[in-house]
Amino acid sequence: MTCEVVVLYFARSADLAGVRTETISVPQQITSLRLWDEIVKRHSSLAAIQDQVVFAVRQEYVLLGDQLLDLRTGDEIAIIPPISGG
């Protein structure tokens, strides 16, 4: 089964993706790494920040890996790249 989730892009991830938010259809049960891969399929330029990005599902940080996510329609997925400042 699939569900519709909202992906929120912040800072450099928004620049690379060319959008700030979008709704995508993904399997309800998916690993965090596979979810990231689904997002990168839509915006290949995001691959450049994979090792630096903070990934959040329902406002909870998630490591990219084999962690199984149980998603529901309407869940928010945040893509937050590293932010530098002074």
C-alpha angles and dihedrals in degrees: 000000000000134000137195114247130182116235116204118199121201134193112326093005089061090050092049094045094042091225136078097209139005140165118237135181116235137159114280090233112045137141117251091244093051090049089053089049090053090053092047090051087063095043110024093182089071089073087080092070100039094111092049105037126109110219121201130186117194088349093304122114115245129192116229105249144075096327107132114229124202103208130191130199109276096027114144121232114193123202108200119178122201113284122211127194144153 
